[in-house]
Amino acid sequence: MFFPTLVRFAAKRTTGLVGVPVVENSREVLMNVYRQTLEEIKNSGIPEDAAYRKDVENLTKYRMGVIEKESDIDTIERTIGSGQIEELIRIAEDERVLIPKYAEWRLWETRDEADARERAEKQ
C-alpha cells in the first residue's frame, strides 16, 4: 500500500514544557506583544541612547522581521533560536513588565547622576 509523504500536523498538541500551554495563534500573539513592547519602550521615558532601550528595540525589531518573513512556526523558532514560540511569548511579556520598572528606577543613570538628581529634587 502506498502512503503519501508524512505531513506534520498543523496544530501542536503540547509544548512538552510543564506549565507552558500551546498558544493556538502564537505567531499573531507574539507579533502583537512585540508591537506593544515597541510602543511601551517608546513611551517609557527611557532615553533613546540608553543601552537597555537600544537592545530591547533592536532585538524586538529583529524578531518581528523574522515573524513577518516566515509563516512556519518551526522556522521562526529555529531562526530566533530561543525556544518554542510559547516561550518567546512569555519572554516578551516579561520584558513588557520590566520596561516601566526600568523607567521608574532610572537604571540608565550612574550613581553620581542619581545622587545629583536626588539632591536637585530636594531643593
Protein Blocks (a to p, Z undefined) as FASTA:
>chain_A
ZZddddddfbdfbgoighiacdfklmmmmmmmmmmmmmmmmmnopafklmklmmmmmmmm
mmmmmmmmpmbfklmmmmnonacfklmmmmmmmmmmmmmmmmmnopmbcfklmmmmmmmm
mZZ
